[in-house]
Amino acid sequence: AAARETIHRLSDTGLPAFDGMIYAHVRVLRGDYTEALEKLEAGIPKENEPTSPVVHFLAFSGKMLALLFSGRLGDLVQLLRAGRENAEKNGNEPWLFHFREAWLRTAILDFDGALQLCDGIVSRSADAYWCRQSQTLGRIATGYAALEQGQYDGASRSFSQVLDAKERTKLFLHWYWRMSAQLGMTNVALASGEFRKARIEADRFL
């Protein structure tokens, strides 16, 4: 935020488009959804308007996050459908849209649907990054599904895989996924009546 203020003070042109999209992601993570969406919309080109593919990608990425975190799930579903259709029409694999849909499904507690999408990405994608990202979300979905069914050992195993130090490859928002898994470990301990362990897991989460 300080860097952005410095740039605006020293330059009349403001942030370059790429940096603007990165900063909009920061605004999303700070909870400034309205302001972030205004900035992100500028990165999504109108019909026949030239733009950088990377800026376009980041604008879609950030907008989907802002809609998800602010609870505008109907708008998010429409964006996911349109983005997936455009990607397929242009001959591109819609990994981003599949992954964001899986994330949406975890938010509405459709863990089986999320896992199905994640498994599909892993089985079809040759891109190691998308595979790791999808495996991580899939493990969290598996853990919460097992927790719902009272399968506490299975839930702990899935969450532990996300928290395993040997598996800690950095991903987009890797800390967010690890916090989700740590919260899952706390919930498993609570549900199984291990209250001392639940306190320890909660302290780790904090």
Rosetta silent file (secondary structure, phi, psi, omega in degrees, C-alpha in Angstrom):
SEQUENCE: AAARETIHRLSDTGLPAFDGMIYAHVRVLRGDYTEALEKLEAGIPKENEPTSPVVHFLAFSGKMLALLFSGRLGDLVQLLRAGRENAEKNGNEPWLFHFREAWLRTAILDFDGALQLCDGIVSRSADAYWCRQSQTLGRIATGYAALEQGQYDGASRSFSQVLDAKERTKLFLHWYWRMSAQLGMTNVALASGEFRKARIEADRFL
SCORE:     score description
SCORE:     0.000 S_00000001
   1 L     0.000  -40.797  178.753    0.000    0.000    0.000 S_00000001
   2 H   -65.051  -38.872  179.206    2.869    2.370    0.831 S_00000001
   3 H   -63.408  -40.813  178.975    4.549    1.581   -2.483 S_00000001
   4 H   -62.743  -43.044  179.426    1.365    2.400   -4.365 S_00000001
   5 H   -62.839  -37.880  178.732    1.049    5.752   -2.586 S_00000001
   6 H   -64.343  -44.805  179.898    4.652    6.569   -3.460 S_00000001
   7 H   -62.015  -44.049 -179.972    4.094    5.773   -7.135 S_00000001
   8 H   -65.583  -31.652  179.187    0.955    7.910   -7.260 S_00000001
   9 H   -72.762  -33.035 -173.656    2.797   10.778   -5.586 S_00000001
  10 H   -97.038  -13.359 -173.933    5.724   10.641   -8.017 S_00000001
  11 L  -134.065  136.629  176.947    3.930    9.766  -11.269 S_00000001
  12 L   -77.379  -22.348 -174.889    0.948   11.217  -13.093 S_00000001
  13 L   -85.221  -14.465  179.765    0.337    7.956  -14.952 S_00000001
  14 L    75.068 -160.410 -176.827   -0.158    5.814  -11.835 S_00000001
  15 L   -73.183  139.929  168.310    0.487    2.086  -11.697 S_00000001
  16 L   -60.373  157.778 -172.679    1.266    0.130  -14.885 S_00000001
  17 H   -56.871  -44.670 -178.699   -1.539   -2.282  -15.772 S_00000001
  18 H   -60.751  -49.278 -178.762    0.252   -5.418  -14.529 S_00000001
  19 H   -64.745  -32.943  177.246    1.163   -3.854  -11.190 S_00000001
  20 H   -63.157  -38.062  178.605   -2.371   -2.506  -10.886 S_00000001
  21 H   -69.796  -38.506  176.577   -3.768   -6.024  -11.128 S_00000001
  22 H   -63.109  -44.685 -179.471   -1.328   -7.297   -8.489 S_00000001
  23 H   -66.165  -33.206  177.266   -2.287   -4.459   -6.169 S_00000001
  24 H   -62.909  -36.410  175.111   -5.987   -5.184   -6.783 S_00000001
  25 H   -61.506  -40.915  177.521   -5.347   -8.720   -5.480 S_00000001
  26 H   -60.576  -41.225  178.785   -3.859   -7.143   -2.351 S_00000001
  27 H   -62.548  -38.143  177.334   -7.043   -5.060   -1.985 S_00000001
  28 H   -61.153  -48.106 -176.821   -9.122   -8.237   -2.228 S_00000001
  29 H   -67.491  -21.087  175.797   -7.088   -9.929    0.507 S_00000001
  30 L   -87.619   -3.813  178.676   -7.514   -6.829    2.702 S_00000001
  31 L    88.140   10.101  179.289  -11.284   -7.040    2.258 S_00000001
  32 L   -89.763   66.772 -168.897  -11.589   -3.927    0.074 S_00000001
  33 H   -67.488  -42.967 -177.290  -13.849   -5.716   -2.407 S_00000001
  34 H   -62.781  -48.091  179.751  -15.652   -2.758   -3.980 S_00000001
  35 H   -64.794  -40.032 -179.928  -12.456   -0.831   -4.684 S_00000001
  36 H   -63.489  -43.499 -178.686  -10.704   -3.970   -5.911 S_00000001
  37 H   -62.721  -36.856  177.362  -13.516   -4.843   -8.320 S_00000001
  38 H   -60.967  -43.617 -179.846  -13.373   -1.361   -9.859 S_00000001
  39 H   -69.173  -40.403 -176.949   -9.649   -1.811  -10.554 S_00000001
  40 H   -68.535  -35.836  177.803  -10.036   -5.383  -11.795 S_00000001
  41 H   -58.310  -33.614 -179.105  -12.814   -4.457  -14.237 S_00000001
  42 H   -66.668  -22.555  179.742  -10.332   -2.139  -15.950 S_00000001
  43 L   -87.247   -8.558  178.622   -8.132   -5.134  -16.746 S_00000001
  44 L   -96.612  112.369 -172.115  -10.917   -7.054  -18.504 S_00000001
  45 L   -71.051  148.554  170.108  -11.043   -5.735  -22.096 S_00000001
  46 L   -74.611  172.703 -176.208  -14.203   -4.783  -23.884 S_00000001
  47 L   -58.301  130.278  178.370  -14.909   -6.483  -27.221 S_00000001
  48 L    65.583   12.938  177.609  -12.026   -6.034  -29.702 S_00000001
  49 L   -89.344  128.440 -178.280  -10.098   -3.933  -27.172 S_00000001
  50 L   -70.395  146.991  177.582   -6.370   -4.842  -27.068 S_00000001
  51 L  -159.722  164.245  174.199   -4.903   -5.966  -23.762 S_00000001
  52 L   -77.344  132.284  177.865   -2.063   -7.988  -22.293 S_00000001
  53 H   -57.722  -35.816 -179.398   -3.003  -11.672  -21.840 S_00000001
  54 H   -68.975  -42.385  177.664   -1.329  -11.659  -18.408 S_00000001
  55 H   -62.174  -42.574  178.860   -3.247   -8.568  -17.288 S_00000001
  56 H   -60.254  -46.631  179.362   -6.459  -10.157  -18.580 S_00000001
  57 H   -59.785  -46.809 -178.339   -5.720  -13.389  -16.677 S_00000001
  58 H   -66.441  -35.648  178.673   -4.949  -11.533  -13.451 S_00000001
  59 H   -63.402  -45.110  177.175   -8.077   -9.404  -13.773 S_00000001
  60 H   -63.324  -44.233 -179.460  -10.259  -12.511  -14.057 S_00000001
  61 H   -57.454  -51.309 -177.795   -8.381  -14.196  -11.202 S_00000001
  62 H   -66.283  -39.170 -178.981   -8.817  -11.258   -8.868 S_00000001
  63 H   -64.045  -40.408  178.908  -12.436  -10.622   -9.814 S_00000001
  64 H   -63.939  -39.227  177.281  -13.373  -14.217   -9.065 S_00000001
  65 H   -64.212  -44.796 -178.392  -11.697  -13.975   -5.662 S_00000001
  66 H   -61.569  -41.692  179.283  -13.449  -10.699   -4.852 S_00000001
  67 H   -67.024  -39.823  179.687  -16.846  -12.138   -5.773 S_00000001
  68 H   -65.243  -50.969 -175.027  -16.205  -15.315   -3.767 S_00000001
  69 H   -69.254  -26.760 -179.655  -14.942  -13.574   -0.627 S_00000001
  70 L   -92.186    1.697  174.386  -17.692  -10.953   -0.692 S_00000001
  71 L    81.072   13.197  178.934  -20.422  -13.600   -1.037 S_00000001
  72 L   -88.506   68.101 -169.676  -21.607  -12.567   -4.509 S_00000001
  73 H   -72.845  -32.674  176.622  -21.888  -16.205   -5.564 S_00000001
  74 H   -63.061  -44.381  177.200  -24.509  -15.705   -8.303 S_00000001
  75 H   -63.377  -37.577  179.641  -22.252  -13.191  -10.064 S_00000001
  76 H   -64.584  -43.651  179.489  -19.334  -15.575   -9.614 S_00000001
  77 H   -59.984  -42.782  178.513  -21.223  -18.475  -11.221 S_00000001
  78 H   -62.292  -42.784  179.747  -22.038  -16.301  -14.256 S_00000001
  79 H   -65.349  -40.640  178.558  -18.400  -15.231  -14.568 S_00000001
  80 H   -61.712  -44.533 -179.308  -17.190  -18.824  -14.293 S_00000001
  81 H   -64.190  -46.585 -179.067  -19.555  -19.988  -17.030 S_00000001
  82 H   -64.126  -42.462 -179.844  -18.672  -17.138  -19.389 S_00000001
  83 H   -65.041  -40.957  179.091  -14.943  -17.559  -18.775 S_00000001
  84 H   -65.456  -42.834  179.694  -15.058  -21.301  -19.318 S_00000001
  85 H   -63.761  -42.572  179.685  -17.041  -20.918  -22.550 S_00000001
  86 H   -65.170  -42.378  179.626  -14.636  -18.286  -23.904 S_00000001
  87 H   -61.121  -45.633 -179.329  -11.593  -20.380  -23.028 S_00000001
  88 H   -66.948  -37.545  178.651  -13.018  -23.446  -24.761 S_00000001
  89 H   -63.255  -34.033 -179.535  -14.094  -21.383  -27.792 S_00000001
  90 L   -89.190    4.994  177.494  -10.519  -20.113  -28.121 S_00000001
  91 L    78.534   21.214  179.686   -9.060  -23.604  -27.779 S_00000001
  92 L  -106.101  148.188  175.695   -7.633  -23.024  -24.275 S_00000001
  93 L   -76.621  127.352 -175.824   -7.940  -25.307  -21.277 S_00000001
  94 L   -85.596   51.716 -176.437  -10.061  -23.502  -18.652 S_00000001
  95 H   -56.521  -45.438 -176.949   -7.962  -24.615  -15.647 S_00000001
  96 H   -57.328  -43.619 -175.908   -8.437  -21.333  -13.807 S_00000001
  97 H   -72.434  -36.205  175.668  -12.223  -21.488  -14.078 S_00000001
  98 H   -64.407  -43.519 -177.953  -12.404  -25.151  -13.072 S_00000001
  99 H   -66.068  -42.358  179.205  -10.203  -24.488  -10.059 S_00000001
 100 H   -66.153  -33.015  176.008  -12.205  -21.437   -8.963 S_00000001
 101 H   -66.563  -39.306  177.213  -15.410  -23.447   -9.308 S_00000001
 102 H   -62.059  -39.468  178.189  -13.904  -26.124   -7.069 S_00000001
 103 H   -63.475  -44.367  176.870  -13.046  -23.405   -4.563 S_00000001
 104 H   -58.291  -42.123 -177.649  -16.635  -22.114   -4.764 S_00000001
 105 H   -65.701  -34.048  175.415  -17.942  -25.632   -4.147 S_00000001
 106 H   -66.447  -35.062 -178.961  -15.879  -25.952   -0.964 S_00000001
 107 H   -66.257  -30.908  179.696  -17.373  -22.639    0.207 S_00000001
 108 L  -100.928   15.541  172.950  -20.918  -23.984   -0.196 S_00000001
 109 L    68.380   22.626  173.099  -19.896  -27.329    1.386 S_00000001
 110 L   -92.376   73.108 -173.451  -20.165  -29.354   -1.835 S_00000001
 111 H   -68.987  -35.829  178.508  -16.953  -31.219   -1.058 S_00000001
 112 H   -65.093  -42.178  177.447  -17.654  -34.137   -3.395 S_00000001
 113 H   -63.331  -39.963  178.413  -18.226  -31.741   -6.312 S_00000001
 114 H   -63.249  -45.022 -178.558  -15.018  -29.870   -5.473 S_00000001
 115 H   -64.221  -38.793  178.620  -13.017  -33.099   -5.306 S_00000001
 116 H   -61.330  -43.036  178.297  -14.408  -34.274   -8.652 S_00000001
 117 H   -66.110  -43.204  179.817  -13.278  -31.042  -10.318 S_00000001
 118 H   -63.001  -43.349  178.072   -9.847  -31.195   -8.675 S_00000001
 119 H   -62.701  -36.689  178.281   -9.333  -34.807   -9.723 S_00000001
 120 H   -64.391  -40.577  178.043  -10.316  -33.872  -13.274 S_00000001
 121 H   -63.766  -46.312 -178.217   -7.704  -31.105  -13.394 S_00000001
 122 H   -62.754  -39.500 -176.496   -4.989  -33.414  -12.050 S_00000001
 123 H   -73.794  -26.825 -175.214   -5.837  -36.192  -14.513 S_00000001
 124 H  -103.212  -20.073 -172.579   -5.933  -33.912  -17.587 S_00000001
 125 L   -92.720  136.230  173.718   -3.326  -31.250  -16.884 S_00000001
 126 L   -94.200   -1.851 -177.453    0.342  -31.627  -17.699 S_00000001
 127 L   -85.193  116.910 -175.117    1.050  -28.411  -15.792 S_00000001
 128 H   -63.853  -33.500 -178.273    2.664  -29.259  -12.452 S_00000001
 129 H   -63.275  -51.096 -178.690    1.544  -25.977  -10.870 S_00000001
 130 H   -64.497  -33.582  177.621   -2.168  -26.523  -11.535 S_00000001
 131 H   -64.228  -47.003 -179.780   -1.833  -30.139  -10.419 S_00000001
 132 H   -63.224  -42.977  179.772   -0.274  -29.169   -7.073 S_00000001
 133 H   -60.913  -44.915 -177.996   -2.839  -26.422   -6.534 S_00000001
 134 H   -69.592  -37.003  177.175   -5.699  -28.796   -7.314 S_00000001
 135 H   -62.727  -39.446 -179.809   -4.262  -31.591   -5.169 S_00000001
 136 H   -63.668  -49.933  179.220   -4.066  -29.186   -2.234 S_00000001
 137 H   -64.445  -37.465  178.168   -7.671  -28.049   -2.568 S_00000001
 138 H   -62.514  -38.115  178.464   -8.743  -31.652   -3.184 S_00000001
 139 H   -66.758  -38.679  178.122   -7.109  -32.766    0.074 S_00000001
 140 H   -65.916  -43.924  177.970   -8.913  -30.031    1.986 S_00000001
 141 H   -61.247  -42.400  178.324  -12.234  -31.011    0.383 S_00000001
 142 H   -61.552  -42.266 -179.732  -11.531  -34.676    1.213 S_00000001
 143 H   -62.943  -44.812 -178.924  -10.727  -33.761    4.797 S_00000001
 144 H   -71.980  -32.934  175.536  -13.905  -31.787    5.345 S_00000001
 145 H   -63.702  -43.515  179.035  -16.024  -34.450    3.642 S_00000001
 146 H   -65.320  -39.261  178.757  -14.542  -37.077    5.973 S_00000001
 147 H   -61.240  -43.440  177.986  -15.102  -34.803    8.976 S_00000001
 148 H   -58.910  -32.493 -177.034  -18.782  -34.419    8.052 S_00000001
 149 L   -91.783    5.220  179.482  -19.101  -38.214    7.975 S_00000001
 150 L    75.568   15.955  179.443  -17.389  -38.669   11.340 S_00000001
 151 L   -92.894   77.632 -168.567  -14.299  -40.274    9.755 S_00000001
 152 H   -68.393  -37.088  178.845  -11.856  -38.408   11.972 S_00000001
 153 H   -64.679  -43.996  179.332   -8.708  -40.397   11.152 S_00000001
 154 H   -64.629  -39.545  178.446   -9.245  -39.938    7.423 S_00000001
 155 H   -62.583  -44.640  179.627   -9.939  -36.238    7.881 S_00000001
 156 H   -61.476  -40.881  178.897   -6.739  -35.793    9.905 S_00000001
 157 H   -60.897  -44.052 -178.369   -4.687  -37.583    7.249 S_00000001
 158 H   -65.319  -44.931  179.137   -5.987  -35.306    4.500 S_00000001
 159 H   -66.331  -37.529 -179.433   -5.369  -32.115    6.471 S_00000001
 160 H   -63.480  -33.856  178.523   -1.943  -33.360    7.585 S_00000001
 161 H   -62.624  -36.791  178.351   -0.903  -33.823    3.944 S_00000001
 162 H   -70.590  -34.198 -177.207   -1.521  -30.127    3.310 S_00000001
 163 H   -86.894  -10.009 -176.733    0.435  -29.195    6.458 S_00000001
 164 L   -59.008  124.665 -177.965    3.307  -31.640    5.808 S_00000001
 165 H   -59.527  -32.195 -179.028    6.580  -29.683    5.710 S_00000001
 166 H   -70.858  -20.346 -177.613    7.888  -31.947    2.908 S_00000001
 167 H   -99.171    8.500 -169.768    4.892  -30.991    0.743 S_00000001
 168 L   -81.693   58.526  170.394    5.172  -27.242    1.285 S_00000001
 169 L   -72.948  134.283 -179.094    5.629  -26.124   -2.292 S_00000001
 170 L   -71.863  131.714  178.015    4.586  -22.489   -2.541 S_00000001
 171 L  -126.695  174.974  173.543    1.332  -22.001   -4.425 S_00000001
 172 L   -61.967  120.572 -177.853   -0.988  -19.058   -4.942 S_00000001
 173 L    59.563   37.643 -178.218   -2.232  -18.254   -1.407 S_00000001
 174 H   -55.150  -36.162  179.582   -0.379  -21.308   -0.040 S_00000001
 175 H   -64.890  -34.019  179.796   -0.701  -19.845    3.475 S_00000001
 176 H   -64.639  -44.342 -179.391   -4.497  -19.628    3.026 S_00000001
 177 H   -66.936  -37.607  178.800   -4.765  -23.343    2.204 S_00000001
 178 H   -67.887  -36.783  175.556   -2.549  -24.288    5.151 S_00000001
 179 H   -65.006  -38.987  177.105   -4.691  -22.202    7.474 S_00000001
 180 H   -60.924  -42.206  178.930   -7.780  -23.976    6.110 S_00000001
 181 H   -67.530  -39.136  179.407   -6.142  -27.327    6.838 S_00000001
 182 H   -65.669  -39.472  175.152   -5.078  -26.191   10.319 S_00000001
 183 H   -62.997  -38.113  176.763   -8.636  -25.081   11.070 S_00000001
 184 H   -61.077  -41.611  178.276   -9.750  -28.502    9.841 S_00000001
 185 H   -62.106  -38.467  177.519   -7.401  -30.191   12.322 S_00000001
 186 H   -63.248  -44.375 -179.331   -8.934  -28.084   15.104 S_00000001
 187 H   -65.673  -36.014  177.232  -12.450  -29.087   14.055 S_00000001
 188 H   -62.687  -45.786 -179.365  -11.485  -32.774   13.937 S_00000001
 189 H   -63.224  -41.277  177.583  -10.157  -32.609   17.501 S_00000001
 190 H   -62.970  -47.167 -176.464  -13.300  -30.822   18.700 S_00000001
 191 H   -64.457  -31.025 -178.323  -15.642  -33.251   16.942 S_00000001
 192 L   -91.197    4.098  175.777  -13.822  -36.272   18.382 S_00000001
 193 L    79.442   11.326  178.693  -13.905  -34.850   21.899 S_00000001
 194 L   -91.279   78.855 -168.892  -10.128  -34.350   22.194 S_00000001
 195 H   -71.597  -34.546  176.922  -10.394  -30.896   23.726 S_00000001
 196 H   -63.434  -44.313  178.335   -6.795  -30.560   24.897 S_00000001
 197 H   -65.102  -37.224  179.049   -5.596  -31.371   21.376 S_00000001
 198 H   -60.763  -39.908  178.423   -8.206  -28.965   19.958 S_00000001
 199 H   -64.158  -42.313  178.701   -6.720  -26.154   22.042 S_00000001
 200 H   -61.823  -46.164 -179.611   -3.219  -26.961   20.764 S_00000001
 201 H   -64.020  -38.850  178.806   -4.446  -27.045   17.136 S_00000001
 202 H   -65.311  -39.253  177.456   -6.334  -23.779   17.649 S_00000001
 203 H   -63.553  -39.008  177.326   -3.183  -22.133   19.043 S_00000001
 204 H   -63.614  -40.905  178.314   -1.281  -23.291   15.951 S_00000001
 205 H   -60.153  -47.765  179.807   -3.990  -21.791   13.755 S_00000001
 206 L   -64.001    0.000    0.000   -3.751  -18.447   15.560 S_00000001
